[in-house]
Amino acid sequence: MTIATGKSWIKRRAVLLLLFVGYLVTSTVLVEQQHTIESQRVLIRDLFHDSVELNNIRMKEAAVKLSPDAGPVPPRSHQPYR
């Protein structure tokens, strides 16, 4: 096999090689995108949980301000959407 034969092989297979490289790049982007989506899902759940906790704290404080002799208000439990 000479160098000229190798170059002609690449020229003949250029479309196939480009498709293969494109497939690899697309697959890599897809995997990274899935990781990003999963990370965002976790952050959204954490944010929702923090929001519920903050709301419960504010409700307790409001109940204490309205009626100082009343006992503490029990927190409501919320489950995040899954």
matplotlib code that plots the C-alpha trace (Angstrom):
import matplotlib.pyplot as plt

x = [0.0, 1.5, 0.8, -1.1, -3.4, -4.0, -5.0, -7.4, -8.9, -9.5, -11.0, -13.4, -14.4, -14.5, -18.3, -18.3, -15.6, -17.4, -20.6, -18.8, -17.1, -20.5, -22.1, -19.3, -19.7, -23.5, -23.3, -20.9, -23.1, -26.1, -24.3, -23.2, -26.7, -28.2, -25.8, -26.7, -30.5, -30.0, -28.0, -30.7, -33.4, -31.5, -31.1, -34.8, -35.8, -33.4, -34.8, -38.4, -37.5, -35.8, -38.8, -41.2, -38.9, -38.7, -42.5, -43.0, -40.6, -42.5, -45.8, -44.6, -43.3, -46.6, -48.5, -46.3, -46.8, -50.5, -51.0, -48.0, -49.7, -50.5, -48.3, -46.0, -47.7, -46.8, -45.1, -46.9, -45.0, -44.8, -43.4, -41.6, -43.1, -41.4]
y = [0.0, 3.3, 6.8, 7.7, 4.7, 5.7, 9.2, 8.0, 5.6, 8.6, 10.6, 7.8, 7.3, 11.0, 11.1, 8.0, 9.4, 12.7, 10.9, 8.8, 11.9, 13.7, 10.8, 10.7, 14.5, 14.2, 11.3, 13.2, 16.3, 14.1, 12.5, 15.9, 17.3, 14.5, 15.2, 18.9, 18.0, 15.7, 18.3, 20.9, 18.5, 18.0, 21.8, 22.4, 19.8, 21.4, 24.8, 23.6, 22.0, 25.1, 27.2, 25.0, 25.2, 29.0, 29.2, 27.0, 29.3, 32.4, 30.8, 30.0, 33.6, 35.0, 32.8, 33.9, 37.5, 37.2, 35.2, 35.3, 33.0, 30.2, 27.2, 26.6, 25.9, 22.4, 22.4, 21.1, 18.5, 18.8, 16.2, 17.5, 16.6, 13.6]
z = [0.0, -1.0, 0.3, -2.8, -2.3, 1.3, 0.3, -2.4, 0.2, 2.5, -0.4, -1.3, 2.3, 3.3, 3.6, 5.7, 8.0, 8.4, 9.3, 11.9, 13.4, 13.4, 15.2, 17.8, 18.5, 18.6, 21.1, 23.3, 23.3, 24.2, 27.2, 28.5, 28.0, 30.1, 32.9, 32.8, 32.9, 35.8, 37.7, 37.1, 38.3, 41.6, 42.0, 41.3, 44.0, 46.5, 45.7, 46.2, 49.5, 50.7, 49.6, 51.6, 54.7, 54.4, 54.0, 57.1, 59.1, 58.0, 58.9, 62.4, 62.9, 61.7, 64.0, 67.0, 66.1, 65.8, 69.0, 71.4, 73.9, 71.3, 70.9, 67.9, 64.5, 63.3, 59.9, 56.9, 55.0, 51.2, 48.9, 45.8, 42.5, 41.0]

ax = plt.figure().add_subplot(projection="3d")
ax.plot(x, y, z, "-o")
ax.set_aspect("equal")
plt.show()
